[in-house]
């Protein structure tokens, strides 16, 4: 019996454990599929590969390299540890071996990944290939050296945006010889961040073309539903997709672990952190090398501390935590100890989810569903990297999506991954990058080919505002200094982001205006990477938030008054007897006050008023209209209709990540018993960013599946009248009142008719 079989057998013999195991999935392994590269790599490159232990290529590597060699923009999609990086490393090494003046730009979502790839590139180390990291941690002298000497630069989107493109003249020798642009971990570039990165990449294309270069773009990604579409949206170029994964895969067992339902009435389950600690302790005590993923730094530290108290002392000395906030030297030390086998276990945030090589692990424990199937597979794939037998345990939370997958495991393992969406046409995002582009090089009519036809609609407004000036048929930036620093790649609001400062003067980060008003108002409890802060002031003039570190026994929920007007309906379809729409809407949101609620009991401690200005923005939405006769047919009384629609809206938002890579914080919702424009009962789900992030069109396209998943969650949740696993939302602006779970299920079931049972 293998070690994995032994631990599962032990859980089956444990009365408590077997009650918690909701499902076990066995995925058999398979051998790899080789393919020979024609022509083979040049002798020096081939020798470097052999010295790294690479004798032959997997099928997807050969296909990807062949595509890149031919100059096709390419996206390679394959499992964790399948050697995707070789698809760009080998062509870069070949090209530079033939011409040491050729250059390549490698863009990674995190500094840690850039460091890991920098080490990996050394397998091709030679006098010709000179690599350098260029990010916010790079010292001034090292930056100057990199610009002058390196032909391979490793960086990130933020540094490209503020530190390279505005100063492209300093990079002329590098950019004029640019042959390749690599964008790693494509699936992380979605929503507003991805929409910004799309413009950063288009600005790069434009500046490179100015110096005579038209580089080949190479993307790598974990499995997502639309890799070619996403890569094309990010660059504006046609992209060839390679997803015929030929790497060998070891046998894997998945265990879905559902913590005990402690309060059936309120749908409250035992802590997933406690359950994850128990599972982790069992595994490391059996000498199974294990990683535990959690959502926050605080959770990672707590699981680590609790596990040390559960395991024998000799095992406690061989586990560690790994998270943001550690020094780079500490992180490298932990990575090396894990890689060498010195450590038997590590608790981590998703800092270790991406492709950093930590060697072979036997098991991965995932504390609550990480939001997308792509992330779930990425985290589960951290075990079994040496193609041996492995285990992945998903410890479910009480969130609706967690409970949906625990009760529908065939969807978790059989569903095609969600689509990752971006919206480069978002006018709020585009106008900022057009200012940046004009600062870099004057805009000309042909730039429509780079930025898209929407550019023509936005440019007149920028000229009228004085941001752009016209001279000799070209558009010049009208401001002083680079506008890039005023644009946060992770927000879309006009006027820039709100910066968050601690009482000691440390910058925690930034948020857009919507989240500033709803999550960072005066008195709000704000969580940052697991640490708890209380907001002291929200300064709308200077766009600054001041917080203090604090340990409180309550959380806060804002009271929000919303209004929504339909500007334009773009699409319409009938699903059963429910009418689905997609279009443009104006959202007005006004934060009126907030409640303090006890963490353990959710009891209201206090209700306090706020004096904040209303916020209005235009975005995309999809919505469901329920004709009056349908409401009557479902037996919904007029007094119960607001709670019925409100519950349906909440559950609909919770189920949306089944179809698009997003979470409930990326979207908003509003339900109205009789909308003044539509004169019918309706609930809306809208993109929570000005201009839209591309989520609403996906929701509309999936309308039938979305409504059926919503109904399934309402029907199958074990609570009596509504709980966090079905209709309650942690971000509800109306304090989760009123909510009618039974009414929502009845209305959607009658509305879908025969479709409800398909």
N, C-alpha and C positions, 0 to 999 in steps of 0.2 A: 504494500500500500504506500502510495506517495505521501509526502508531507502535507500536500494540499488535501488529499482524500482523508488523511488522518484528522485534520482539524475540522473538516466538515462532518465527519463521522462523530467526533466528540461533541459538536454542537447538537447533532441529532439526539444524542443521549442525554443532553442537558435539558431539563424540563423548561427552564426559563428561556434558553436560547431558541429552542424549536418553536416556541410561541411567537418569537420575533421574526423568524425567517419566513418571508412572504413568498419567495420564489428563488429557485436555483436554476440558472441557465448554463448549459454546457456547450461551449463552442470548440469544436475540434480544431486542431492545428493542421497545417498543410506545408508541404515543401515549397521552396522557392522556385521561380522560373527564370532561368538565365537567358541572356541574349548577348550576342557578340557585336561589338561596335565596329562599324565599317565606314571609313578606315579606322584602324586601331589608333590609340593615342601615340604621340611621338615617343621615342625611347626614353627620354628623361622623365616625362610625365608618367609613362607606364612603370618605370622603376620606382617612382615615388609612391604610386598606388600599391605596388607589390610590397614595398617596405611598410605600408600601413595595413597589410594583410588583405588587400583587395585584389583578387586574381581575376574575377569575372564580374560582370554587371548584372543586376536584376533587370527584368524586362522593362519596367517603367523607367529605370535609369537610362537604358539604351534609347528608348523612344524619346524621352525628354532631351537627352544630349543631341540626338539626331535633329530634333526640331530646333533647338537653340543654335546648333551649328549652321543650320540652313537660314538663320536670321529671322525665324518666326518668333513673334512674341508668344510666350508659352507659360501655362500654369500647370504645375505638377501636383496632383492630389494623391496622397497615400498615407498609410498608417504611421503611427509613432515609431521611430527607430528604423525606418525603411530606407534610409540613405538618400532622402530628397536633396540634401545639400550638394551631393556630388553632381547633380544635374547642372548646377551653375559653376561649381568649383572647377570641374574638369575643363569645360570650354574656356573659362577665364585663364586657367593655367596654360592651356594650349595656345591661346591667342597671345598671351604675354611672352611665352617661350619663343614665339615667332617674331614678336615685335614688342620689346620691353617698354616702348612708349605708349602702347595701348593702355586704357584705363577702365576700371570697373567701380561702380558705386553700389554698395550693399546696404539696404535699409532694413532695420530690425525694430520691432515694437518696444524692446526693452534693452537697457544697457547690458544686462547679464547675458542676453543672447548674443549681442555683439562681441562680448568678451569670449564666449564659448566658441563662436565661429572664428574669431581671431586666432585662437589656439588651434582650431581644426585646420585652418589654412596652412599651418606650418608643415603639414604633410607634403605640400608642394613647395616647401621652402627652397628658394634658390636666389641667386643674385638678381635675377630678373623680376621676380614677384616681390614687391615691397608693399606690405599692408600696414595700415595705421587706423586706429580708432579716433573718430572726430565727434565728440559729444560734449555735453555740458561739464563733464569731469576732466576734459583734456586741458592741460595747462597751456598758457599763451605760447610759450616757446615750442611746445610739442605741436600746437596747431600750425605754427609757421613752418615747422619741419615737415609736417604731413602735406601741406599745400605744395611745398617745393619738391618733395622726394617720393611720396607714395604714389603708386599706380593702382592700388586697391584701397578704397576708403570705406570704413564701416561706420554707419551713423544711424540716426533715428529720424522720424518725420518732423519732430519739433526742432531739431538742430538744422535740418534742411530748410525749414520754414524761416527761422529767425537768424541763423548763423552762417548759411551758405548762399542761398539764392539772392538775398539782398546785396551780397558782396561778391557777386559772380565774377567780376573783373579780376579779382585776386585768384580765381580758379580757372582762368582762361586756358592755360596749358593742359590742365586735367580735363576740363569739359570739352575741349576741341578734339580730344582723342578718345572720348567716352564710347566704349563698345557695348557695355552691358550695364543694365540697372536691375538689381535683384531686390524684390520685395518679399521678405520672409513672413511666414505666419499670416497669410492673406486673410484668413477667417476672423482675425482680430480687428480688421478694418471695416467697421460697419457703423450704421447710424450717422450721427452728426460728426463724430471723429472721422469715420471713413469718408464722409462727404468733403470734409476739409482736406484730408490726405489726397483725395482725387484732384483737387485743385493744386496742391503742392506738386504732385507728379506732372500735371499739365504745365505748370510753370517751369518745371525742370525740362520737360520736352522742348519748350519754347526757347529757353536760354541755351540749351545744348545745340539746337538748330541754328541759333544765332552764331555760334562758333563752328558750325559746319558738321555737327555730329547728330546722327540719328540712331541712338542705341537700341539694342534688343532688350525688351523687358522680360524678366523671368520671375514668376511667382511660385511660391511653394505654399501648400495649405494642408491642414487637417481636412477631413471629409466634411464638406458642406453641400447644400442642395444645389447651388448655382455657381460653381467656381469660374466658369468661362464668362458668364454674365457679369459677375462682380469684378473680375479683372478688367473686362472691357469698359465697365462703367468708371473704374478708377483711372484709366489712362485715356479713354476715348479711342482705343485702337482695337483691331481685330486680334483675338487671342486663340491659340490652339490649346486644347485641353488634353492632358495626358493623365488618365486616372486608372490605367490598367495595372494595378499594384501587383508586382511580381515578387515581393519580398516574402520570405518564409514567416510563418506565424506559429507560435507555440500554442499548445492546448490551454484554454482558459476557462475557468469557472467564475460565474458571476453570482453573487448572493445579494438579494434585496432584503434589507433588514429594516423592519418597521418598529420603532419604539412603542412601548405600551401606551394604550389609550387610557389615561388616568382619569379623565372626566368626560364620559360620553356625552353628557348634556351640553357641555361647552366645546367639545371636540378638541380638548387639550391633551397632547401626548407628552410622554417623558422626553427629557432633553436628548436631542441627537448627539450632542457632545459627550454626554455620559455614556451613551451606547457606543459611540465611536471609540471612546477610551477603553471600554471593555473589550471590544473586538481587537483593537491594536495591541492591548496587553496580552491577549491570548496568543496572537500571532508571533510577537517578538519573543515571548517566553518559549515558544516552540522553535526558536532560531530561524523563523521565516523573515527574511529581510523585507521591511514594510515601510511604505510611506503613507501618511494620513494627510489628506487635503481638507482644509477648512476655509470658511469664507473670510475670516478676519485674523489679524495678528493676535488679538486677545484670545480668540478661540484656540488658535494654534498653541499659544503658551499654556492655556489651561489644560488642554488635552495632554500636553507634555508633562506638566506638573502632576496631574492626576495619575497618569500612567506610571510615573516614577514611584508613586506610593503603592501601586498595585503589583509591580513586578519584583522579582528577586534583585538584590543589590547589584549582583554582577551583571544583570541585564540592564538595570537602570543606568549604569555607567556607559552603556553602549547605545543610548538613544539621545537624540538632540532635537531642538526646534530650529526651524529655518524660516525666516520672514524678512520683509522689508524693515529697514531701521537698523539692521546689523551693518557693521563696516564691511567693505568689500573683502578685506582680508579674512574676516570671520566667515563670510559666505563661501569663499574659495576653500577654506579649511574644511568646512562641513561637507561641501561637495566632494572633495577629495577623500574624506573619511568614508563617505557613503559609497563612493566609486570603488574604493579599495576593499570594502567589506569590514573595515574597522568598526563602523556603526551598523547595528542591526535594525535600527528604525529611526525615522525622522518625522516630525510633525511640521507641516508646511502650509503656507497660503498658496494661491495659484502662481506664486513666483517660480515654482518648480513645475508648473503645468506645461510650459512651452518646452522647446526642444533641447534644453541643456542636458548634456550627457552625464548621467549619474550612475552609469553601469547597470548591472543586472539586479532587479528587485523581484522578490517572489510574490508580493502582494501590495495592493493599493486599496486604501480605505477612503471613501469619498463621503465627507460629512455634509449631507443634504445635496440634492440634485443641483449641479452647478449652473443651471439655467438653459443649457443647450445640449443637444445630443453630441455636437462637435466637441464641446468641452468635456462631457462625460467620457467620450471615447478617448480623448487626449489624456485625461487623468488616469483612466483605467489602463491605458497603454503604457504608462510608466512602469508597470510590472510586466515581467516576461520579456524584457528587451533583449535578452540573450537567446530568445526563441525557446526557452524551456517552459515547462508547465507553470501556470501562474493563477492568481486569484484576484478578483476585484469585488469589493463589498461596498454597495451603496447604502448608507444609513439615511433613511428618509427623514425629512422634517415634516411639519404639519401644514406646510404650504400646499395649495391646491395642486400645483404641478407635480410636486413630490408624490402626493397621494394618488394622483392619476396614474403615474408611471408604475407605482408599486402595485396597484390593482389592475393595470393593463400592461404587464411585462412584454407581451408580444409587440406592443407599440414601441417600447424602449429599444428592443433589439431588432425589430423588423422595419421600423419606420425610416423612410429616407430622411436624411438630415435636413434641418431647417434651412431656409434661404437667408443669406446675409445680404442686407440691402443698404444702399447708399442713395443719396439724392443730390448729385452735383448741381442740378438745376435749381436747388434751393436759393432763392434770390438773396436772402440774408447772408448766407455763406458766400455766394458768388461775388457779391459786391465788394466784400472785404478783400478777396483775392484778386479782383480786377484792379483795385488800388495798388496792391502789392506788385502785380504784373506790370502796371504802368510805371511804377517806381523803378522796376528792374530794367525794362525796355519800353519805349513808347508803344502803345497799342495801335494796331493797324487793322483794316477790314479783314485781312486774311486770318486774323487771330480767332475769328468765328470757328474755324476748323479745329482749333485747340479747345476752346471753352464752350462751344456749342452755340446754337442759334439764340439761346436765351440772353446771350451777351448783348444783343441789339436792344433788348427791352430794358436792360439795366443801365447801360452806358449813358443815355440821356439824363437819367436821374442823377448820376454821379457828376455829370457836367453841370447840371443846374445847381447842384449843391456846392460847386467849386472844388470838388475833389479831383476832377480831371479838367485839363485845359486843352484846346485844339490849336495846333500850329501845323500848317502845311499838310493837312489831311491826317495828321497823327495825333494821338491822345497822350498827353503827358500828365504825370502825377502833380497835383497842385499843392500838396502839403510839404512840410519840412521833415527831413529824416525818414527813416523806414517805417511804413505803416504796419509792418509784420508784427512788431512787438505789442500792438494793441489788439491783436487777434489771437484768442485762445482756441486751439484746435479742438478742444473738448466742449465748447459751448457754441451757441448760434445767436445769442441775443445781441441786438444793437447796443452800442455803448460800452461793450466789453464786459468781461466777467467781474464778479465780486471776489476780491481776495480775502482769505481767512487768516487772521493773525492770532497767535496765542498771547497771553499776558506777558510772556517773556520776550516777545518780539520775533518769534519764529513764524515763518510762512508755512501754513499747513497745506494750502492748495487754493483752488478757486472753484466757484460754482456759477452757473448762469443765473439770470435774474429770477426765473421761476423757482428754482430750488432755493435761492437766497430767501425769498419771501415765505416759502412753505416749510423749509427745513432749518433755516438759519435766522429766523426772526428773533427779536429780543426774548429771552427766557427759554428758547428751544433747547432741547437736549440733542446734541449733534454727535454722531458717531463717526470717527475717522480711523480706519484700519484697526477697529476693535477698541480704541480708546474713547472714553466718554468726555465730552466737553459741554459746558453750558454757555450759551451765547449771551454775552454782556450787552453788546450794542450792534445794531445794523445801521450803517451810515449810507443812505441812498445817494448823498451828494458825492462823497469820495469813493463810493462803491467798495466799502470795506466792512468786514465783519470781525468783531473782537470776541474771542472766546477764552474761557478759563477751564483748565483741566479739573474735573470734579467727579466724585463718586456719589451718584444719586440713586434713590430707590424708585424712581418714576421715569416715565417717558412722556413725550409731548405729542399732541396731534392738533394740527391747525383746523380752524373752522373757515371754510372757503365758500363764498358765494360765486356761482358761475352763471354765465349766460353764453349762448352759442347761436350764431346766425349762419344759415347756409348762404354762401356767396354764389356758388355754381355747382350744379350736379354734373359730374363727368360721365358716370356710368350707372346703370340700373339693371337689376335682375330680380326675378321672383324665385324664392326658395320655399317650396311648399306654398303656403299662403302668406309668408312673410316677405316683405319687399326690402331688398338690400340695395344700398346706394354707396357711391364713392364720389367725393367731390372736395371742393374748397370751402372752408368755414372760417368765420371770425370767432375767436374765443375771448371772452372777457372774464378775468379771474380776479377776485378781491378777497384777500385774507383779512378776516374780521376779528379773529381772536384765536385762542387755543386752550386746550385742556391738558392738565397734568393727570396722568393715570398711573396707579401703582403697578410696578412691573409684575408682581406675583399674582395679583387678583384682578387687574384691569379696572379697579374701582376708581371713580373720579375723585381726585384730591381737590382740584380747584379749576375754575374756568375764568380766564382772564382776557380782557379786550386788547386789541392791537389797532394802531393807527397807521396803516400802510396804504399807499396809493394803489388803485386798481391797475391791472396789467392787461393789455389787449394785444393779441397777435393773430396773424393769419396763418393757417396751416392746412394740412390735408386730413380727412377723416373718412371713416365708413360708418354707416348707420343702418339700423333695422327699424322699419316702420311696421307696426302691428295695427291693421285696420280695426275699427271699433267693433265690427261684427265678430272678429276673431277673439277679441277680449271677452265679449259676451259668451261666445261659444266655449271659452275656457272656464267660464264661471268665475271671472275675476270681478268682484264688486268695485265700484268706483273708489271707495275708501282704501281698498287694498292695492290699487293699481300703482301708486308711487313706489311702495315697497317691493312690488313684483318686478317692476322695471329696474329698480335700483339693484336688486339682487342679481338679475340677469346680466346687467352691465358689469358688476364686479366679477362674476364668474367668467364672463366673456373675456374680460381683460386678463384674468389669470390664465386662461387657456390659449391666448394669442401666441405665446412663445412656442407652442407646438408647431407653428407654421412659419414664423419669422424669428430670426435671432434678435431678441429684445427681452426686456423685462418690464414689469408693470411700471417702473419709474420712467420708462421711455415714452409712455403714452398716458393720456388722460381720458376721462369718460364723463358723460352727463346723460341722465335719464329724465324725461319730461312726460308727464301724463297726457298733456295736449300741447304740442309745440305750436307756437303762434303762427309760424310760417306754413308748417305742414298740416296743421289741424288734425293730427293723429298722435297716438301714443308712440314713443320712439326712444331708443337709446343709442348714443353716439360713442365711438371710440376714436380718439384723434391723436395724431403725432404730437408729442409734448414739446416740440421745438418750432420756433417760427419758420415757416416755409416748408416744414415737413422733413422727415428723415427717410422716407420711402417705405414705412411700415404699413400705412393705411391701404395702399393698393394691394399688398400681399393679403391683408385681412379680407378685403373685398373678394379677391379671387378665390379664397378658401372659404367663402361664406357658408356653404352647406356643411363642410367638414367642421368648421368652427362652431356652428350652432349645435351640431350633433355632439361634439366633445363637451360643450357647455352643458347640454342636457344630461349627458352621462355622468358628469361630475356632480351635478345637483341630485341626480337619482341615487347615486351609489355612496355618497357620503353618509357615514353612520350617525351623525349628529341629528338632533330632533328639529331644531329651528334655525340652524345656520352657525357656521364656525369658521376659523381661519383656513380650513381645508376646502371650503366651498365658496361662501358668499361674503365673508368678512375680508376687508382690505386694510392693510396697515397704513395706506396713504389716503384713505377716504376723507374728503373735506367736509363731510356731514356727520362725522363721528359714528359711521356705520348705522345710521338710522334714517328712515325705516328700512327694514330688509324682510322680505317675504320669500323664503326659500321654496316653500311648497307652491306658491303662486307662480314663481318664475319657471319652475319645472313644468307646471301644467300649461302655462302659456306657450312655452317653446314646443312642448310635445304636440299640442293641438295645432300650432302653427306649421310644424314640419309635416304633420300627417303621416302618411306611409313612409316618408323619408326617415322618420325617427326610429324605425325598426329595421332599416336596411343594414 
